[in-house]
Amino acid sequence: MKKNKVSPLELSALRRRAEERLEKSGEKDKGGALSPAEMHRLIHELSVHQIELEMQQEELMQSRDEMEAGLERYTELYDFAPVGYLTLARDGTILEVNLTATKMLGVDRSLLKGARIALFLDPEGIKSFNALMERVFSHKEPHFCECMLVHEESALTLQRTVCIDAVVQDDGQSCRAVLSDVTHQKQIERENAALQATLVHAEKMESIGRLAGGVAHEINNMLQVMLGNIEILIATGDLDASMHLPLVDVRNSIMKSAEIVRKLLVFARKELVNPTKLDLNTSLKEMGERLECLLGDNIRLTFSLGEGLWSVDMYLPQIEQIMINLTLNARDAMKEGGDFFIATRNVQVDAPFSQSHPEIEPGDYVVVEVGDNGCGMDKETLDFVFEPFFTTKPMTEATGLGLAVVYGIVRQNLGAIFAHSTKGKGTTFEIYLPRSTSQDISLSQPDAVHEGFMP
């Protein structure tokens, strides 16, 4: 609080009392009154001193105001800084803390002072923080660590990542620490890493597709020559019966090899097709009985088909191939029985979603969702599920081309497929197929915007 300035009346009274003391002092020293000239000189000097005192007092008052304003600015900068400031003892006890840090920790400042900062850290964070304090006080050098704040007893349940920068103070018994909230930054880093992994996977699948396509073409050419010669030999009536059966076996093996080559060409998107405008709801209903036969009696098939579903431009045998392959996979994942569902809906993919999922362009899509509650897959298996010849079954039971064929068909039709699975809980595939370009887009509205099971 500022002190009141001395008024002119008070200064005049001081001067009068000073003059009286001077007169008395002069009488004692000289035994008589001062001359008018001496009195005038003394009064003049007193006036000069009075002016000097007033100026000094004004300067002191101004300095005090500046100090108070500076302290107020410092307090404001300290308390409302974008980072948290703390003063910590050697054992991590909080000695001083600003308002930003109290908000980050979710506890009132009066309750924080004297508390251990370890109370607000997860177990791994406590280890990192203890190592930080040991280094700061032992080596007398700045250091930092990252920790997770978790304090469920506070007003807010906190789960944020912070970076703690610490440096020892001159007394050697305490340190200054800065808390920076890097939760958003870490989230961006995770999203960028996931996006980078998606791009790498897409590039890998493209490379595998090009390789598979080239190899399949070369093998197909050789198989055609072999099959032609075998057919000529079998058609020759002069062959002995002992030679006829081996040649038939060779021909059957060539036909099986040709089927594998065809699947590789589908994966590589080299198969020639003639797409037509399809109503997927109708096509899927017509396939229902066939799919139930594939599933068996102990697996229940349910449909959830969206109303007003948009049409797609696609070759009908391709959608049939997709559904058969996914149905067989689901059947193998539910040895003891279970539920298998097929759902459809309209979805509008926007630009932000497309940026985080580069496999798919913005626009209108029809989504076919196929899922089961079978054994599921772990993340390591899920990462390779669409690659050709990858299978968790014995090679005598599967070629590992079922999902590769599905992937190739979807990509050939400018769509995208996403797999989601939890070990022991089941698997879901989401297939995005572009809306038919020949349909009036004003007739129906999307059921959702970039909605689904995607991460």
Stockholm file with secondary structure:
# STOCKHOLM 1.0

chainA/1-455         MKKNKVSPLELSALRRRAEERLEKSGEKDKGGALSPAEMHRLIHELSVHQIELEMQQEELMQSRDEMEAGLERYTELYDFAPVGYLTLARDGTILEVNLTATKMLGVDRSLLKGARIALFLDPEGIKSFNALMERVFSHKEPHFCECMLVHEESALTLQRTVCIDAVVQDDGQSCRAVLSDVTHQKQIERENAALQATLVHAEKMESIGRLAGGVAHEINNMLQVMLGNIEILIATGDLDASMHLPLVDVRNSIMKSAEIVRKLLVFARKELVNPTKLDLNTSLKEMGERLECLLGDNIRLTFSLGEGLWSVDMYLPQIEQIMINLTLNARDAMKEGGDFFIATRNVQVDAPFSQSHPEIEPGDYVVVEVGDNGCGMDKETLDFVFEPFFTTKPMTEATGLGLAVVYGIVRQNLGAIFAHSTKGKGTTFEIYLPRSTSQDISLSQPDAVHEGFMP
#=GR chainA/1-455 SS CCCCCCCHHHHHHHHHHHHHHHHHHHHHHHSSCCCHHHHHHHHHHHHHHHHHHHHHHHHHHHHHHHHHHHHHHHHHHHHTCSSEEEEEETTCBEEEECHHHHHHHTSCHHHHTTSBGGGGBCHHHHHHHHHHHHHHHHHCCCEEEEEEECCTTSSSCCCEEEEEEEEECTTSSEEEEEEEECHHHHHHHHHHHHHHHHHHHHHHHHHHHHHHHHHHHHHHHHHHHHHHHHHHHHHCTTSCHHHHHHHHHHHHHHHHHHHHHHHHHHHTTCCCCCCEEECHHHHHHHHHHHHHHHHCTTEEEEEEECTTCCCEEECHHHHHHHHHHHHHHHHHHCTTCEEEEEEEEEEEECHHHHHHCTTSCSEEEEEEEEEECSSCCCHHHHHTTTSTTCCSSCTTTCCSCHHHHHHHHHHHTTCEEEEEEETTTEEEEEEEEEBCTTSCTTSCCCSEESCSSCC
#=GC SS_cons         CCCCCCCHHHHHHHHHHHHHHHHHHHHHHHSSCCCHHHHHHHHHHHHHHHHHHHHHHHHHHHHHHHHHHHHHHHHHHHHTCSSEEEEEETTCBEEEECHHHHHHHTSCHHHHTTSBGGGGBCHHHHHHHHHHHHHHHHHCCCEEEEEEECCTTSSSCCCEEEEEEEEECTTSSEEEEEEEECHHHHHHHHHHHHHHHHHHHHHHHHHHHHHHHHHHHHHHHHHHHHHHHHHHHHHCTTSCHHHHHHHHHHHHHHHHHHHHHHHHHHHTTCCCCCCEEECHHHHHHHHHHHHHHHHCTTEEEEEEECTTCCCEEECHHHHHHHHHHHHHHHHHHCTTCEEEEEEEEEEEECHHHHHHCTTSCSEEEEEEEEEECSSCCCHHHHHTTTSTTCCSSCTTTCCSCHHHHHHHHHHHTTCEEEEEEETTTEEEEEEEEEBCTTSCTTSCCCSEESCSSCC
//
